Amino acid sequence: MFAHWWHHPQITRLQARFTARPRHPLLRIGVALLGVALLAVLLVVGVFIGAAMLIGAGLLRLLRRKNTAPHTHAVIEGEFRKARPEALPQTQS
C-alpha cells in the first residue's frame, strides 16, 4: 500500500522530464566525465571573462586619469583664517 504514492501522475510527469542515465558502467563514466569537462570549461571561461573585465576597468581608470589636468606643485594645501588688516605687519613701499 505504501508504494502506491510513487505512481502518482504528478510524480510520473516529473520523472519523465529527466533523461535516464545509461546502464552500461563505461558509458556512465563517460557521461560523468563529459559533465565534469563541461563544468571545467565553463569555469575557465568565467575566469577569463572576469579577468578581462578587471583589465578593462583598470585600463579605463588609467585613460581617465590622463585626461585630468596635472596638479601644480605651487599650490599649498591647508586651512587659513582671514586676518584683520591692522593685525598684519606694515610694509613700507
C-alpha positions in Angstrom: 0.0 0.0 0.0 2.7 2.4 0.8 4.4 2.1 -2.6 1.4 3.3 -4.4 2.2 7.0 -3.8 5.2 6.7 -6.2 2.9 6.2 -9.1 1.0 9.4 -8.6 0.5 11.2 -12.0 2.5 14.3 -10.9 5.5 12.3 -9.8 5.4 10.3 -13.0 5.4 13.5 -15.1 8.3 14.8 -13.1 10.3 11.7 -13.7 9.6 11.9 -17.4 11.2 15.3 -17.6 14.7 13.9 -16.8 16.5 11.6 -19.1 17.5 8.2 -17.7 21.2 7.5 -17.0 22.8 4.9 -19.2 23.0 1.4 -17.7 26.5 0.4 -19.1 29.2 1.3 -16.5 31.7 2.6 -19.0 29.0 4.8 -20.6 28.1 6.1 -17.2 31.7 7.0 -16.5 31.9 8.7 -19.9 28.8 10.8 -19.3 30.1 11.8 -15.9 33.5 12.8 -17.4 31.7 14.8 -20.1 29.7 16.6 -17.4 32.9 17.4 -15.4 34.6 18.6 -18.6 31.7 20.9 -19.3 31.9 22.3 -15.8 35.6 22.9 -16.2 35.2 24.7 -19.5 32.5 26.9 -18.0 34.8 27.7 -15.0 37.7 28.6 -17.2 35.6 30.8 -19.5 34.2 32.5 -16.4 37.7 33.2 -15.1 38.8 34.6 -18.4 35.7 36.9 -18.6 36.3 38.1 -15.1 40.0 38.8 -15.8 39.1 40.7 -19.0 36.6 42.8 -17.0 39.2 43.7 -14.4 41.8 44.5 -17.0 39.2 46.7 -18.9 38.3 48.5 -15.7 42.0 49.2 -15.0 42.6 50.5 -18.5 39.6 52.8 -18.3 40.8 54.1 -15.0 44.3 54.8 -16.5 42.8 56.5 -19.5 40.6 58.7 -17.4 43.4 59.7 -15.2 45.5 61.1 -18.1 42.7 63.4 -19.3 42.6 65.3 -16.0 44.7 68.5 -15.6 48.1 67.8 -13.9 48.5 69.2 -10.4 50.9 72.1 -9.9 53.4 71.9 -7.1 52.9 75.7 -6.4 49.6 75.0 -4.6 49.9 74.7 -0.8 47.0 72.9 0.8 46.0 73.9 4.3 43.5 75.8 6.5 43.7 79.5 6.6 42.0 82.3 8.5 41.4 85.9 7.3 43.4 88.3 9.4 42.3 91.9 10.2 44.4 94.4 8.2 45.6 96.2 11.4 47.0 92.9 12.7 49.3 92.5 9.7 52.8 93.9 9.8 53.0 97.2 7.9 55.2 97.0 4.8 56.8 100.2 3.6 56.5 100.8 -0.1 
